[in-house]
Amino acid sequence: MKRLFTVVALALTAVLLALPAAANAGGPACSPRTLATFPAADYGSFLESMAMDSHGTLFCSVTTWADSNTGQLWQVTPNGKARVVATLDLTAYGQLMGVAIDPCDRVYVAVADNSSINGVPDSIGSGVYVLRGNSLLKVAVLPSGSFPNGMAFHDGRLCITDSYNGCVWRVAPGGGLACQATRWLSDRLLQPAGNEYLGVDGIAFLGDQLYLTNWSKHTILRSSLAGSGSPGRLRVACDSPDLYSADGLAFDVLGDLWITTDGIQGPLPSGGLSYLTPSGRLVTVAKDPGWLNYPTMPVFGTSPATRHTLFICNGAFWSGYGDGTVPGIQALTVPVTGLPSWLW
């Protein structure tokens, strides 16, 4: 199956590269437009992640903060029509995290339960849920004290970064009862820096190459997978102060890795967008431009009409602290097409 996905992806890449519109990614980008916004609720809300299915529909994970947090999975169409498709009671310390979509367009979302770090027993428990109808059903269990963050599929298995414990979990989600995720990759490079609390965050695959961000160590990490699917030695692909708070990842057909940085060191609202070339050059596309507000995830369009559109989550993390903003999605026209993550 892995070989089949790789062959299909390479064929698609060759076709897209032949199109006249697939220009150099370093060209100028058009001004963004707001595709959708989400309510802030009484205590603010946070748009953590999103993923796009093969039909061009986005699925977004939003947590509305209150005495008992509520998780909302939103569906956003290419024309910006947004609606809630499922909700989940997250209790006091829960949060919706990464979203991933498999090749069959099944939608998965991670849940982080921060109860244990707040000195109380777990309530909902960290894990992964699948969307079925209008409900979210738990399909994977993670240990207490874990913080599932980014997610990506590879060879039929779902890989989940754990920002607290500095590791990557893996699971083959199926029907029936929720199964226990297994620890797939651990390394000191994935650990948080010093007194920071977040380490490994974003995750993406390009064929049998694994890429990860470390939020607090301002690094992009890379590993080549063996034929068995096990990760090889992890190494630093890029280390730059501009990558502090590096979050989500997305690949284009040229092999450039697009990266959002939350921008917590800049003015509010703030954030950054850049890409890393295959040769290791980091190119800044936007830094604190005013239209980025704690951006958490870049997603390339999958439909013919959106293949030159990069959708960006504006998480608006500080809305929970009364900055008056709301989460939303920005649509940015770029001169290069993306590689759908569900190919892998």
N, C-alpha and C positions, 0 to 999 in steps of 0.2 A: 504493500500500500504506500509506503514511504517513497519507493522508487517511482510509482505511478504519479504521485503528487509532484515529485520533482520534475519528471518529464513534462507533465502538463504545464507546470509553472514556467519552465524554460521555453516551451513553445509559445505560451502567452506573452512572455517577455519579448521574444523575437518579433512577434507581430506588432506589439505596441511600440517597440523601438523603431519600427519601420514607418510609423505614422508621422507625417510632417509636423504635427502639433507637439510631438514629444521633444521639445527643445531642451537646451541645457538648463538644469535646475537653478543655475546661478543667475538667470535672467530676472528682470523686475517682476514683482508680484502686484496684482491689482489690489485696490482697497477692499477690505473685508466687508461683508454684510452680515447682519444678525439673522440667523436662521430661526432660532427659537429662544425663548427665555422661560425660566421656571420660577414658581412662587417662592418667596423667601420664608414664609411662615413666621410664627411669633418669635422664635429664637434663631432665625436664620436657616439656611439650607445649604447643602454642599453637593455639587455635581462632581462625582469622583471619576467616572469613566464612561466610555461608550464604545460600541462596536457596530459595524454595518453588515447587514446580511447581503446575500447575492442579488437582491432586488433593489438595493439602494436605500433600505429603511434602517435608520439608526435606533439602537436600543441604549438607553442611558440610565445610570444608577444615581439616584438622588436620595440623600438623607435629609429629612426635615428634623431639626433639633428641637427637642422639648424635654419635659420631665420624663416622658417615654418616647424615645425616638421612633420615627416611622420611616421605613424604607419604601421608596417608590421606584418601580421600573417603568420608564417612559418609552413610548414609541414615537419617533419623529420621522415623518415622511420627507421626501426630497423637497417638497414645496413648503415645508415648515409647519405642517399640521401636527400638533403634539397632543398626546393623550396618555393617561396612566393606564397601563395594562395589568399591573399587579402591585399589591402592597404587602408589607411584612412588618409586624410589630417587632422592633429591635430592642425593646426594653430600654433601660436607662443608658447603657454604655455600648450599644450596638451601632454599626455603621455599614452601609452598602459600599462595596469596593469595586474591584475590577469586573469588567464585562468581557465575555468571549463568546464567539459564535462558531459552531462546528460546520463542516462541509454540508451538512443536511439542514442548515439554518436553525438548529436548536440553540436557544439563548441561555447562557449560564452567567450567574453573578455571584461574586464572593461576598461573604459577610464576616466582618471582624467583630469579635466580642471582647471589649476592653475591660470587662468586669474585674478580672484577676489583677490587673495593674492598678485598679482603683480600690483594691483590698476587699473585694466581695466575691462570692462564688459566681462562676459563669451562669449567665441567664439563658441566652439563646445558643451560645457556643459558636466558635468560629467554624466556617465550612463553606461549601459551594452549593448553590441552588440552581435548579433548572426551571425554566418557564414552561408550564403546562396549562393550556387554557388561560385562565386569569389567576392562576395560583403559582407560587414559588415553592417547589418541593426540594428538600435537602437530599443531595446525592453524594456528598463527600464530607467527611468529618476531619477537622484539624485539631491538634492538641490544644489544651488550655494554655493561654499565654502567647499564642501565635497571632500574627497580624497579616492575614492574606491581603495582597495588594494587587499587583498586576497578574494577568492571566493570558496564556496563549496556548493554542493547540499545536501539537506536532506528532505526526504518525499515529493519529487517533487517540492520543493521550493529552490530558489537560495538565499544563505546568503552571504552578501558582507560586509567586514570590512571597516570602515571609520577611517583612521589613524589620521586625523586632529581633528575630532569631538569626537573621543573615543566612537564609537557606532557600532552596526551591523544593516545593512538594510536587508530587506527580500522582495522578489518579486516572483510571479509565472509567469515566462515569457511565453507568448503565441503568437498567430498570431495577425496580424493587427497592430494597433497603439501602440507606446511605452506607458507603464503604469508607474505610479509613485510608486517607492519603498517606503515601510513603515518602520519606525524605529522599530526594533524588540528587541534590547537589548542595554541598556545604563547603565554604571556603572563607578564609579571613577577609578576602576582598569584598565579600558580601555583607560583612558586619558593619554596623553603624560606626561612625568616626567619633572617637573620644567620648564626650558626654552627650552626643546626639542620640536620638531615639529611633531614627529611620535609617536603614541601610539599603539593601537591594529593593528596587521598586519596579521599574518598567521591564518588560520582557518582549522579545520578538525573535522570530526565526527567519533566516534566509537560506532555504534548502536545509543542509545539515550544519549550518552555522547558528549558534545561539548567541544572542546579544542581550545584555542586561544593563540597567543603570544602577548606580549607587547614589542615592539621594544626598547623603551628607558627605561623601568622599569625592564629589564632583568628577565621577569617572563613568566611562562606558567600558563594559567588560565583554569579552568574547571567548567562546569555547567552540572547538570543533567536535561534533558528535561522532562516536565510533559507529561501525556498521550495526552494532547491537542496539544503538540508540542511547548508549551511556555517554555522559559528557566527558570530554577530555580536560586537559589542564586549562584552568581559567587564567586569562591574561588581560592586562589593561590595554584597550584599543585607543583610548583617548583620556587624558587627564588635563582638565582646564578649570580655572576658577569660574568661567562662564557656565560650567555645567553644574554648579551648586544648585541643589533642589531639582536635578534632572528627574523627570517623571516618566511620561508615556513615550512610546516609540512606534514608528511606522516606516516601512520601506517603500521606495519608489522603484521604477523599472530600471533605473540606472545603477541601482545598488546603493544609493544614498540613504542613510538612516536619519529620518526626521525626528527631532527631539523637542519636547516641551519642557521648560523649566518654570517652576512655580513663582520665582521672582520674589521670594520673601525678604530679600535684602534690599529691594528697591522701593520706590514710592508706591503708595496704594491708590488705585489698583495697578498691578504690574505683572510682569512675566516675560518670558522669552521664547523664541522659536528659532531653531537652528537645524543644520543637517551636517552629518559626518560623511565625507566622501570615502569611497573604497580605499583611497590612498592614505586616509587618516587625517585629512584636512577638515577642520571644523569651521563652518561658514555660518555667520549670524544672519538670519533673515529679518528678525525683529527683536528689539530689546526695549522693554518698557514703552511700547508705542501708544499706550492709552486705551487700546481696544483689547488688550490681554488682561485678564483678571484671575490670577492663580490658575493658569492653564495646566490641565492635567493629562490630556490625551489628544494626539493628532490621529485623524482617520481619513484615508483617501477614499473618494467616491468610487463606487463599483459599477454604476450605470453609465451608459454612453453619454448622458447629459452631464454627469458629474465627474468624469474621469480626470478632469483638470481642476478639481475642487479638493482642497484640503479642509476638512472640518476639524475645528478645535474646540475642545471642552473648556469653557471658562468656569472653573470650579467655584469661584467666589467664596473661598474658605472663610474670609474675614466678615462675611455677612452675618455669621454667628456672633460676631463681636460688635455689631451695630454700625458697620461702615456704610449702610444704605444701599448696597449693591445686591444684585440677584444673579444666580447662575444662568449661563446661557451657552449657545453654540454659535461660533463665528464660522462663516464660510469664506475661504480665501482662494481666489483663483491663482493657480501656479502653473508654470510652463512644463510640467512633467506629470506623468501618470503614476499611480500607485500600484503596488502589488497587493491583492487581497490577502489578508492574513489567513483566511480559511483554506488557502491552497495547501498549507503545510499540515 
